[in-house]
Amino acid sequence: MKKISSLVLLFLMLFSSKATAQILSKSGDYLYIENAPFGSSDQLSIEGIKKIKQFKTNSCGIALIKELNGESSPLDVLNLSTGQTQSFTIVGGMQDINKTPVCTNGILQISVDPGIFSVNDNVHETVYGFKLNPNTSYAFTYNSATYKKITPNSCGFAKIKKPDNIISDAALRIAYLAFSSASSFSTVIDDKTWENLPDKTPTLCLNNTKYAPYNP
């Protein structure tokens, strides 16, 4: 009993069930979610993660890339065979064609200049692509997002590690998405960047009891 009392006096106090807290907070490299709905379909949307995309051009040197978007500019593309890098500007620095380039026996059915291009046929969403060396493997990094299922612990809060390969704390955007089965839509109930998340000493869960740090 004395050891337990000393532990509480040193750095813990019982966290009242009536206490309120912001849904999202951080401590070190971890994100904490408290007093949230915690529906079975709720998710955490995390944007600002840098991912690597590898692709290979066809015999005409064409590759269509769904991961590209206007926010990826400037873009450095690495030739995996030679180790050389080419830099491209996506917005304002590409060709705009109105038909997807078709390659037949190494011959393009439409004219496409070397470099980066967009295909906009006024019917489908814009598609981006490259015309580079034929039958060659390339790679680039791009800004992506991921979704994590939120599973609270026995004390009713969740702890999630900060993602690896982030672009920056300011670019790391985290949103709590609560799913409504009645409307079949997700509602954003908290939306912050890692940089502006409140920094709090984390709560603890001991023997199914929730504790917060003792602040004399």
C-alpha positions as CSV (number, residue, x, y, z in Angstrom):
1,M,0.0,0.0,0.0
2,K,2.9,2.4,0.8
3,K,4.5,1.8,-2.6
4,I,1.2,2.4,-4.4
5,S,0.7,5.6,-2.4
6,S,4.2,6.9,-3.1
7,L,3.7,6.2,-6.8
8,V,0.5,8.2,-6.9
9,L,2.0,11.1,-4.9
10,L,5.1,11.3,-7.1
11,F,3.5,11.4,-10.6
12,L,-0.1,10.2,-10.7
13,M,-3.5,11.2,-9.5
14,L,-6.8,9.5,-10.2
15,F,-8.3,10.8,-13.4
16,S,-11.9,11.7,-12.6
17,S,-14.5,10.2,-15.0
18,K,-16.1,13.6,-15.2
19,A,-12.9,15.3,-16.3
20,T,-12.8,16.7,-19.9
21,A,-9.9,16.7,-22.3
22,Q,-9.3,17.5,-25.9
23,I,-9.9,14.5,-28.2
24,L,-6.4,14.7,-29.8
25,S,-3.2,15.5,-28.0
26,K,0.4,14.4,-28.2
27,S,3.4,13.4,-26.0
28,G,6.7,12.7,-27.6
29,D,6.2,10.5,-30.6
30,Y,2.7,9.4,-29.6
31,L,-0.8,10.6,-30.3
32,Y,-3.5,10.2,-27.6
33,I,-7.2,10.2,-28.2
34,E,-9.5,10.7,-25.2
35,N,-13.2,11.3,-24.6
36,A,-14.0,10.4,-28.2
37,P,-17.0,8.6,-29.6
38,F,-14.9,5.5,-30.4
39,G,-17.4,4.0,-32.9
40,S,-16.5,0.7,-34.4
41,S,-15.9,2.3,-37.8
42,D,-14.1,5.5,-36.6
43,Q,-10.8,6.1,-38.2
44,L,-7.8,8.5,-38.0
45,S,-6.9,10.2,-41.2
46,I,-3.2,11.1,-41.4
47,E,-1.9,13.2,-44.2
48,G,1.7,14.3,-44.9
49,I,3.4,11.0,-45.0
50,K,6.2,10.6,-47.6
51,K,5.9,7.3,-49.6
52,I,8.0,5.9,-52.4
53,K,6.5,5.0,-55.7
54,Q,8.4,2.8,-58.2
55,F,7.2,2.5,-61.8
56,K,8.4,1.2,-65.1
57,T,7.9,2.8,-68.5
58,N,6.5,0.7,-71.4
59,S,8.2,0.2,-74.8
60,C,7.2,3.8,-75.8
61,G,8.6,5.3,-72.6
62,I,5.2,6.0,-71.2
63,A,4.0,5.4,-67.6
64,L,0.7,6.6,-66.1
65,I,0.9,7.5,-62.4
66,K,-2.2,7.7,-60.3
67,E,-0.3,8.9,-57.2
68,L,0.7,12.2,-58.8
69,N,-1.2,15.4,-58.0
70,G,-0.7,19.1,-58.2
71,E,0.7,19.3,-54.6
72,S,3.6,17.1,-55.5
73,S,5.5,19.8,-57.3
74,P,8.5,20.0,-57.7
75,L,9.1,16.3,-58.2
76,D,12.4,14.5,-58.4
77,V,12.3,11.2,-60.4
78,L,15.2,8.8,-59.9
79,N,16.4,6.5,-62.7
80,L,16.9,3.2,-60.8
81,S,19.4,2.0,-63.5
82,T,21.7,4.9,-63.7
83,G,21.1,6.7,-60.4
84,Q,20.4,10.0,-62.2
85,T,17.6,12.3,-61.0
86,Q,15.4,14.5,-63.1
87,S,13.3,17.3,-61.6
88,F,9.8,18.1,-62.9
89,T,7.3,20.9,-62.2
90,I,3.8,19.5,-62.2
91,V,1.6,22.6,-62.1
92,G,2.4,24.9,-65.0
93,G,5.3,22.8,-66.2
94,M,3.7,19.9,-68.1
95,Q,2.1,19.1,-71.4
96,D,-1.7,18.8,-71.4
97,I,-3.1,16.3,-73.8
98,N,-6.7,15.2,-74.3
99,K,-6.2,11.5,-75.1
100,T,-4.5,8.7,-73.2
101,P,-1.3,7.8,-75.1
102,V,-1.6,4.3,-76.6
103,C,1.6,2.3,-77.4
104,T,1.5,-0.3,-80.1
105,N,4.7,-2.3,-80.9
106,G,6.8,0.5,-79.5
107,I,5.1,3.3,-81.5
108,L,2.9,6.0,-79.9
109,Q,-0.4,6.6,-81.6
110,I,-0.3,10.3,-80.5
111,S,2.6,12.8,-80.2
112,V,3.9,13.2,-76.6
113,D,7.0,15.2,-75.8
114,P,9.6,13.8,-73.3
115,G,8.9,14.8,-69.7
116,I,5.7,14.9,-67.6
117,F,2.2,15.3,-69.0
118,S,-1.5,15.3,-67.9
119,V,-4.4,13.7,-69.7
120,N,-7.7,15.5,-69.5
121,D,-10.4,14.3,-71.8
122,N,-13.1,16.4,-70.0
123,V,-14.9,13.2,-69.0
124,H,-12.7,11.4,-66.5
125,E,-10.5,12.7,-63.7
126,T,-7.1,14.1,-64.8
127,V,-4.4,11.4,-65.2
128,Y,-0.7,12.2,-64.9
129,G,2.1,10.5,-66.6
130,F,5.7,10.5,-67.9
131,K,7.4,10.0,-71.2
132,L,11.0,8.9,-70.3
133,N,13.4,6.2,-71.4
134,P,11.5,3.1,-72.6
135,N,11.4,-0.1,-70.5
136,T,13.2,1.6,-67.6
137,S,12.5,1.6,-63.9
138,Y,12.1,4.8,-61.9
139,A,11.1,6.0,-58.5
140,F,9.9,9.1,-56.7
141,T,8.6,10.1,-53.3
142,Y,5.2,11.7,-52.9
143,N,2.9,13.2,-50.2
144,S,0.4,10.5,-49.2
145,A,-2.2,9.8,-46.5
146,T,-3.1,6.7,-44.4
147,Y,-6.0,5.7,-42.3
148,K,-5.8,3.9,-39.0
149,K,-8.6,2.2,-37.1
150,I,-9.1,3.6,-33.6
151,T,-9.2,1.0,-30.9
152,P,-9.5,2.3,-27.3
153,N,-7.8,0.4,-24.5
154,S,-9.5,-0.9,-21.3
155,C,-9.4,2.7,-19.9
156,G,-11.2,4.2,-22.8
157,F,-8.4,6.1,-24.6
158,A,-6.3,5.3,-27.6
159,K,-2.5,5.6,-28.2
160,I,-1.1,5.7,-31.7
161,K,2.6,6.2,-32.7
162,K,3.6,9.1,-34.9
163,P,4.0,7.8,-38.5
164,D,7.5,7.4,-39.9
165,N,8.6,9.2,-43.1
166,I,6.7,12.3,-42.4
167,I,7.4,15.4,-44.6
168,S,7.3,17.8,-41.6
169,D,5.3,18.3,-38.4
170,A,3.5,21.2,-40.0
171,A,2.5,19.0,-43.0
172,L,1.4,16.1,-40.8
173,R,-2.4,16.6,-40.6
174,I,-4.5,14.4,-38.4
175,A,-8.3,14.2,-38.4
176,Y,-10.6,12.1,-36.4
177,L,-13.4,10.7,-38.6
178,A,-16.6,9.5,-36.9
179,F,-18.7,7.3,-39.2
180,S,-22.5,7.4,-39.0
181,S,-24.3,4.3,-40.1
182,A,-27.5,6.3,-40.5
183,S,-26.1,8.7,-43.0
184,S,-23.2,6.5,-44.4
185,F,-20.9,9.5,-44.1
186,S,-17.9,10.3,-42.0
187,T,-17.8,13.5,-39.9
188,V,-14.6,15.2,-39.0
189,I,-14.8,15.8,-35.2
190,D,-11.2,16.9,-34.7
191,D,-8.7,18.2,-37.3
192,K,-5.1,19.4,-36.5
193,T,-1.6,19.2,-37.7
194,W,1.0,17.5,-35.5
195,E,2.6,20.9,-34.9
196,N,-0.5,22.4,-33.3
197,L,-1.7,19.4,-31.4
198,P,-1.8,20.2,-27.6
199,D,1.3,18.8,-25.9
200,K,0.2,17.0,-22.7
201,T,1.8,14.5,-20.3
202,P,0.1,11.3,-21.2
203,T,-2.5,9.5,-19.2
204,L,-1.7,5.9,-18.0
205,C,-3.8,2.8,-17.8
206,L,-3.1,0.6,-14.8
207,N,-5.3,-2.4,-13.9
208,N,-8.1,-1.0,-16.1
209,T,-8.0,2.3,-14.2
210,K,-7.2,5.6,-15.9
211,Y,-4.6,7.9,-14.3
212,A,-3.3,11.3,-15.2
213,P,0.1,12.8,-14.1
214,Y,0.1,14.4,-10.6
215,N,0.6,18.1,-10.9
216,P,1.3,19.6,-7.4
